[in-house]
Amino acid sequence: MKSEHVPPDITEACSQKSYVPVQLGLGIDTGGTQTRWALATARQEIIASGTAEGLSALQMNSRDGKAAFQQIFGGLSATARIHGELRTVKAGITGFGGDANVLLLMLAKIFDLPEQHISVGNDIEIAYLDIFSPGSGYLIYAGTGSIAAYIDPDGQLHRAGGRGYLLDDGGSGFWIAREALRHVWRIEDEQPGYWKQSPLARNLFHMIGAHDWNSSKEFVYHRSRGDIGKLALAVAAAAQQDQVAADILWRAGQELARLGMSMCARYGNKPVVLSGRVQELHPMIVESLRKHLPSEVSLRQSTCQAHFSAARLAAKHLHTL
């Protein structure tokens, strides 16, 4: 688990022999590829942050998934208490569907806190509030998965996409990887050994570790969504030499534009912000997104710091305890 300290002063000394630990709020933003966390004081100052392995609320449906939550969040609990007195937690968890009871019970036990000191929601809500005030725009978030979000002036969350990798997640890292692998193996059906001539296939197989079907099958059906999503890096790396790779990235931008257009159709034209790691893969994705949005809709990119936003929201709760 990686940790970064900012700044070093994390306790308020009362004397040389005793001190009062700083009360802290912990913000957590989980994604399929990575979990990010931050700690904030009651003054909403971020004093530490770091990363851990990715998580999804869907993992709560299996014993191994629950064990992963226990391990990663248990590590966060221990890390947080190095810096001060942990009092509140705000967690945004990808795949969260609104039934917080099981998660709340688990987190209360892991963090040794009353349930009312813990808030659990969808990661997209935290990401939105990190960028927009309610009612002011649309967030398109594309990482391992993809979704568009709008929080109206009354605080109600509205969404487009975010249906998961089995149904959609168009334009996401997982979608890009899946489209690329589908193409490569269809060509192999027709022309066995063609992968040697394909920069896209060579890049993919290099990341997978072998070029045979059993290795690809093992990777796709037994590795995490986040691991599969990382294969999008291989697609982006091939885009200059491989037209198929370039076409996939262009279509990814078109898929993300569809999410923004869905929001515009429902609630009117508003500024759009693209966030998430997909935007870092290749400029072609953002170029395509821009082209497929109406010219009157503004688009900008943002590096979302949702874990900082979550930590500050947790810190606000410190004043109510």
Long-range contacts (C-beta under 8 A, 24 or more apart in sequence): 1-50, 1-51, 1-52, 1-72, 1-75, 1-76, 1-79, 2-50, 2-51, 2-52, 3-48, 3-49, 3-50, 3-79, 4-48, 4-49, 4-50, 5-47, 5-48, 6-46, 6-47, 6-48, 6-49, 7-47, 9-47, 10-47, 10-48, 10-83, 10-84, 11-84, 21-84, 21-85, 22-47, 22-83, 22-84, 22-85, 23-84, 23-85, 23-87, 23-318, 24-80, 24-83, 24-84, 24-85, 24-86, 24-87, 24-88, 24-315, 24-318, 25-87, 25-88, 25-89, 25-90, 25-311, 25-312, 25-313, 25-314, 25-315, 25-316, 25-317, 25-318, 26-76, 26-80, 26-86, 26-88, 26-89, 26-90, 26-111, 26-311, 26-314, 27-89, 27-90, 27-91, 27-126, 27-306, 27-307, 27-308, 27-309, 27-310, 27-311, 27-312, 27-313, 27-314, 28-73, 28-76, 28-89, 28-90, 28-91, 28-92, 28-93, 28-307, 28-310, 29-92, 29-123, 29-126, 29-127, 29-306, 29-307, 29-310, 30-54, 30-55, 30-56, 30-91, 30-92, 30-93, 30-94, 30-123, 31-55, 31-94, 31-123, 31-143, 31-144, 31-226, 32-56, 32-94, 32-143, 32-144, 32-145, 32-174, 32-224, 32-225, 32-226, 32-229, 33-143, 33-144, 33-173, 33-226, 33-229, 33-230, 33-277, 34-226, 35-72, 36-306, 36-307, 37-76, 37-79, 37-307, 37-311, 38-307, 38-308, 38-310, 38-311, 39-80, 39-83, 39-84, 39-311, 40-308, 40-311, 40-312, 40-314, 40-315, 41-84, 41-315, 42-315, 42-318, 42-319, 43-315, 44-311, 44-312, 44-315, 44-316, 46-308, 46-311, 46-312, 47-83, 47-84, 48-79, 48-83, 49-307, 49-308, 49-311, 50-79, 52-76, 54-144, 54-224, 54-225, 54-226, 55-93, 55-94, 56-93, 56-94, 56-95, 56-225, 57-93, 57-94, 57-95, 57-96, 57-97, 57-103, 58-95, 58-164, 60-102, 60-103, 66-106, 69-106, 69-110, 70-106, 70-110, 73-106, 73-107, 73-110, 73-111, 74-110, 77-110, 77-111, 77-112, 80-111, 86-111, 86-113, 87-113, 87-117, 87-318, 87-321, 88-113, 88-117, 88-118, 88-119, 88-314, 88-315, 88-317, 88-318, 88-321, 89-113, 89-117, 89-118, 89-119, 89-314, 90-118, 90-119, 90-121, 90-126, 90-310, 90-311, 90-313, 90-314, 90-317, 91-118, 91-119, 91-120, 91-121, 91-310, 92-121, 92-122, 92-123, 92-124, 92-125, 92-126, 92-127, 92-306, 92-310, 93-120, 93-121, 93-122, 93-123, 94-122, 94-123, 94-144, 94-145, 95-164, 96-120, 96-121, 96-122, 96-123, 117-317, 117-321, 119-313, 119-314, 119-317, 122-157, 123-306, 124-149, 124-157, 124-159, 124-162, 125-149, 125-151, 125-157, 126-306, 126-309, 126-310, 126-313, 127-275, 127-304, 127-306, 127-309, 128-157, 129-309, 129-313, 130-304, 130-305, 130-306, 130-308, 130-309, 131-273, 131-275, 131-302, 131-304, 132-273, 136-270, 136-271, 137-270, 137-271, 137-272, 137-273, 138-260, 138-263, 138-264, 138-267, 138-270, 138-271, 138-272, 138-273, 139-272, 139-273, 139-275, 140-256, 140-259, 140-260, 140-272, 140-273, 140-274, 140-275, 140-276, 140-289, 141-274, 141-275, 141-276, 141-304, 142-171, 142-172, 142-173, 142-252, 142-256, 142-274, 142-275, 142-276, 142-277, 142-278, 142-279, 143-172, 143-173, 143-229, 143-276, 143-277, 143-278, 144-169, 144-172, 144-173, 144-174, 144-225, 144-226, 144-229, 145-169, 145-172, 145-174, 145-225, 146-170, 146-171, 146-172, 146-175, 146-255, 146-256, 146-259, 146-276, 146-278, 147-259, 148-259, 148-260, 148-262, 148-263, 150-263, 150-267, 150-270, 152-267, 158-263, 158-266, 158-267, 160-259, 160-262, 160-263, 160-266, 161-259, 161-262, 165-225, 170-252, 170-255, 170-256, 170-258, 170-259, 171-251, 171-252, 171-253, 171-254, 171-255, 171-256, 171-259, 171-278, 171-285, 172-229, 172-252, 172-278, 173-229, 173-230, 173-231, 173-232, 173-277, 173-278, 173-281, 174-225, 174-228, 174-229, 174-232, 175-252, 175-255, 176-229, 176-231, 176-232, 176-235, 176-248, 176-249, 176-252, 176-278, 176-281, 177-204, 177-228, 177-229, 177-230, 177-231, 177-232, 177-234, 177-235, 178-228, 179-248, 179-251, 180-204, 180-231, 180-232, 180-234, 180-235, 180-244, 180-245, 180-248, 181-216, 181-220, 181-231, 183-244, 183-248, 185-213, 185-216, 188-213, 198-242, 198-244, 199-238, 199-241, 199-242, 199-245, 200-234, 200-235, 200-238, 200-242, 200-244, 200-245, 202-238, 203-234, 203-235, 203-237, 203-238, 204-231, 204-234, 204-235, 206-234, 207-231, 207-233, 207-234, 232-278, 232-281, 233-281, 235-281, 236-281, 236-282, 239-282, 239-284, 246-284, 249-281, 249-282, 249-284, 249-285, 249-288, 250-284, 250-285, 250-288, 251-288, 252-278, 252-285, 252-288, 253-284, 253-285, 253-286, 253-287, 253-288, 253-289, 253-290, 253-291, 253-292, 254-288, 254-289, 254-292, 256-285, 256-289, 257-288, 257-289, 257-291, 257-292, 257-293, 258-292, 260-289, 260-293, 260-297, 261-292, 261-293, 261-294, 264-294, 264-297, 269-294, 269-296, 269-297, 270-297, 271-297, 271-298, 271-299, 271-300, 272-297, 272-298, 272-299, 272-300, 273-299, 273-300, 273-301, 273-302, 274-299, 274-300, 274-301, 274-302, 275-301, 275-302, 275-303, 275-304, 276-304
